[in-house]
Amino acid sequence: MNDSLLNENQRKALREIIDSEPGFKAQGVIGEFLDLWLVCEVLVKKLIMYQKSESELPMNWQWTQVGPALRNFGIMYEDEKVKPAFSGDRKAKRGEKSARVLRNGYLHTLSKSDTSEIERRKKELLLLLEYWKQAIGNATSQSKSIRA
């Protein structure tokens, strides 16, 4: 594991994202899902950006970049929760699509089947995304995650 830690500015930026409310949850299940997805996506994109010492969020990112970015900053997480949240595998079977694929299907193609899957899997998907929000949030509030 790399000993890189989040600096104060990075922690503050991540905390602001965690505390933000995109405002879609008033629109029901899909809105709740989108609110959490957007926060989680920006969080992981920021971590990838910080790891690469880049100044802009990556537009195209792969789910395989998430684990290394988390490990780089010493963020504890359960490895088996990365793929169900962030995989971009569009060939996944119905009922096994990642949160990212479902979001893409809903937003980019208005897929009725992906919308239905989000509604059917609401509890599972929201718990998964809350897990990521909390895991990254914990790292922003721990004093050991600060470097000068």
C-alpha positions in Angstrom: 0.0 0.0 0.0 1.2 3.5 -0.9 1.6 5.8 2.1 0.0 8.7 0.3 -2.6 10.4 2.5 -5.3 13.0 1.7 -4.1 16.5 2.3 -6.4 19.1 4.1 -7.6 20.6 0.8 -8.5 17.2 -0.6 -10.3 16.2 2.5 -12.3 19.4 2.5 -13.3 19.0 -1.2 -14.4 15.4 -0.6 -16.3 16.5 2.6 -18.2 19.1 0.6 -19.2 16.5 -2.0 -20.3 14.1 0.8 -22.4 16.8 2.4 -24.0 17.9 -0.9 -27.5 17.0 -2.0 -27.9 17.1 -5.8 -31.6 17.4 -5.2 -33.1 14.6 -7.2 -34.5 12.5 -4.3 -37.7 14.5 -4.2 -38.4 12.6 -7.5 -38.9 9.3 -5.9 -36.8 6.1 -6.1 -35.0 7.0 -9.3 -34.1 10.4 -7.8 -32.9 8.9 -4.6 -30.7 6.5 -6.6 -29.3 9.4 -8.8 -28.5 11.6 -5.8 -26.4 8.9 -4.2 -24.8 7.8 -7.5 -23.8 11.4 -8.4 -22.1 11.9 -5.0 -20.3 8.5 -5.2 -19.2 9.0 -8.8 -17.7 12.4 -8.1 -16.0 11.1 -5.0 -14.3 8.2 -6.8 -13.4 10.5 -9.8 -11.8 12.9 -7.3 -9.8 10.2 -5.7 -8.6 9.0 -9.1 -7.7 12.6 -10.0 -5.8 13.0 -6.7 -3.9 9.8 -7.2 -2.8 10.8 -10.7 -2.0 14.4 -9.5 -4.3 15.8 -12.2 -6.1 19.0 -12.0 -9.4 17.9 -13.7 -11.9 15.1 -13.1 -11.4 12.2 -15.5 -14.1 12.1 -18.0 -13.5 8.5 -18.9 -12.6 6.3 -16.0 -12.7 2.6 -15.4 -14.0 0.7 -12.4 -10.6 -1.0 -12.1 -9.1 2.5 -11.2 -11.2 2.7 -8.0 -9.4 0.1 -5.9 -5.9 1.5 -6.5 -7.1 5.0 -5.8 -8.7 3.9 -2.5 -5.6 1.9 -1.5 -3.3 4.8 -2.4 -5.0 6.9 0.2 -5.4 4.2 2.8 -9.2 4.1 2.5 -10.5 0.8 3.9 -13.1 -0.9 1.8 -14.6 -4.3 0.9 -13.2 -5.4 -2.5 -16.3 -7.2 -3.5 -18.3 -4.0 -3.4 -16.3 -2.2 -6.1 -17.6 -4.0 -9.2 -21.3 -4.0 -8.2 -21.1 -0.2 -7.8 -18.7 1.0 -10.5 -18.3 -1.7 -13.2 -19.1 -0.5 -16.7 -19.9 -4.0 -18.0 -23.0 -3.5 -20.1 -23.2 -7.2 -20.8 -24.2 -8.0 -17.2 -27.4 -10.0 -16.8 -30.6 -8.4 -15.7 -30.6 -8.3 -11.9 -26.8 -8.1 -11.8 -26.1 -4.8 -13.5 -23.9 -2.4 -11.6 -25.2 0.9 -10.3 -23.1 2.6 -12.9 -24.6 0.6 -15.8 -28.1 1.2 -14.5 -27.4 4.9 -14.2 -26.0 5.0 -17.7 -29.0 3.1 -19.1 -31.5 5.4 -17.4 -29.8 8.7 -18.2 -28.3 8.0 -21.7 -31.1 5.9 -23.2 -34.1 6.2 -20.9 -34.1 2.4 -20.7 -37.4 1.3 -19.2 -35.9 -2.1 -18.2 -33.0 -0.3 -16.3 -35.5 2.0 -14.7 -37.5 -1.0 -13.5 -34.4 -2.7 -12.2 -33.4 0.4 -10.2 -36.9 0.4 -8.7 -36.8 -3.4 -8.0 -33.3 -3.3 -6.5 -33.8 0.0 -4.6 -32.8 -1.2 -1.2 -29.7 -3.1 -2.4 -28.5 -0.3 -4.6 -29.0 2.5 -2.0 -27.2 0.4 0.6 -24.3 -0.2 -1.8 -24.0 3.5 -2.6 -24.4 4.6 1.0 -21.5 2.2 1.8 -19.2 4.0 -0.6 -20.3 7.5 0.6 -19.6 6.4 4.2 -16.3 4.6 3.4 -14.9 7.6 1.7 -16.4 9.9 4.3 -14.7 8.1 7.1 -11.4 8.7 5.4 -12.1 12.4 5.2 -12.8 12.7 8.9 -9.9 10.7 10.3 -7.0 12.8 11.5 -4.5 10.1 10.3 -5.6 10.8 6.8 -3.9 14.1 6.7 -0.6 15.1 5.4 0.9 18.5 5.6 
